[in-house]
Amino acid sequence: MALRKLSSKYDLSHPQIHNIVNSELDSLIDNTKLTHKYCNRYCGIFVVDGKYVKVRGYEKKIPLIYGIDYLTHDIPLAMLAVSENYQAYARFFRLLNILNYPLRAVISDDVDCLKYAVKQIYPKAILQACWTHYLENIRRALNIRTEDKYQEFFAALCRYVFNKHDKRNTTKGLMSRLDKTLTYCRPSDNLTKVIILDILKKQRELFAFQYIKNCPNTTNLIESYNSHLQGRLKTIKGFQSFSSAQRWLNGYIVRRRTKSFTDCCQRFKHLNGKTSLEKTLKRNLKLSNISLKKAPKTER
């Protein structure tokens, strides 16, 4: 809830509400410590993305890098970074490793520094590139939305190569499916050849999902979380400092983990009425028995 609405609801001044909210946020347990202390039931299929936020003192928006455990929809780790580079992702996946997260697959955009960090820290994990973003890049390269020249080629690409409903859509039959696609373009067209070669080059990352049960081939889950966060950030318009951004985002993530799902559909209907945190708690723990407050400092 916006501070202005809280001020009106409780008949308190804006500075009073601001101080109360900050005090409560400061008393919350750090999200990473929450995971380390209470959670260990994860599927190992991890959807990762960065959501950029505006922070005073930085010329450009900076990323909140976070990941969602696919089957539980829980957020074991979120980290505010200065930029989305190798150092940031290396720190992110090292923290994930410290949390003993059983990483088997990472679903993300085609970001080289992310992929390199994963392979350095989790060498056995597979990398799945998001089909939605990959196809969007092809759309832009072909000017699909403004020109008709490559419409048939792109439609064939979606029908034969990137058809998630076709169970025969595997790396084994990729060459034959690409051959079908090529019939919809001119033999002398270099742009379509470049796209075909890129698909062949990245086929392992584009079709990695077929090797792990329940693994998605898009980052749609975390994109929906991003849209929810963006809606909330619009009322804030920016943070005064890096520490204030960390404090608020930590509170937001903890809130998401302890809020019951209401709109999950299809294969995730069973999550409705439950929180993501209770799905990942250690087996001997109940949500009502854990503390979301920081441990009090002991005096020496």
C-alpha positions, 0 to 999 in steps of 0.5 A, a space after each residue: 500500500 502506498 504511504 499516502 494511503 496509509 497516512 490517510 487510513 491511520 490518520 497519521 502524518 507522512 513522516 510518521 508513516 514513513 518512520 513506522 514503515 522503515 522500522 518494520 522493514 528494518 526488522 524483517 529477516 533478510 530474504 537470503 537468511 530466510 531461505 538458508 534457515 528454513 528452506 530446502 525443498 526445491 525442484 532445481 529448475 530455476 527461472 532467472 531474470 533482472 528487473 531494473 529499478 531507479 535509484 538516486 546516485 546512479 545515472 541508469 536504472 540498476 538490476 534486481 537479479 532474482 530467481 524463481 524455483 519453477 514448481 514451487 514459485 518460491 524466490 530463494 534468492 534476490 540480489 540488488 546489483 550495480 549492473 548486470 555483468 559477470 561479477 554480479 551473476 557470479 556472486 548471485 550463483 555463489 550465494 545460491 550454491 551456499 544456500 545448497 540450492 540443487 540447481 539442475 536447469 537455468 531458464 533465462 534470456 540469452 545473456 552471455 555473462 549469466 551463462 558463463 557464471 552458471 557454468 563456473 559454479 554449477 558445471 552440471 546445470 543445463 542452460 535453457 534460452 527463453 523462446 519468447 525473447 529469442 523469437 522476438 529478436 528474430 521478429 525485429 531482425 526480419 521487421 515482421 511487424 512492418 514488412 511482409 517479405 519474411 512473414 511466411 518464413 517466420 510462420 514456418 519457423 514457429 510451426 516447425 522449429 519452435 512449436 512447444 506443442 509438438 512432442 517431436 520437437 527435439 534436437 534429433 529432428 532439427 535439421 529436417 525441420 529447418 529444411 522445411 522452413 527454408 522452403 519458405 525463403 529464397 535460396 539467395 537470402 543471406 538474412 534467413 541463412 544467418 538465422 538458421 545458422 544461429 539456431 544450429 549454433 545454439 540448439 543445445 540451449 534452445 532445446 535443453 528443456 527436453 532433457 529435464 522433466 517439467 522444465 519450461 522453455 520460456 521465462 514467462 513465469 518471472 516476467 509475470 512477477 516483473 509486471 507485478 513489481 513494475 506496477 508497485 514501483 510506479 507509485 514509488 518512482 525511485 529510491 533515495 539510496 541503494 540501502 533504501 532500495 535493498 530494504 524495500 525490495 527485501 520486504 517486497 520479496 518476503 511479502 511475495 513468499 508469504 502471500 497465498 496464491 489465488 490466480 494459479 491455473 492449469 498445472 499450478 492450480 494446486 498452489 492456490 490457497 498456499 504460499 510459496 514459502 510453505 511449499 519449500 520449508 523443511 519438512 519438520 517446520 510449519 509456516 506458523 512456527 517460523 519468525 520473519 523478524 531478525 534475531 535480536 542482537 545478544 549483548 556481550 
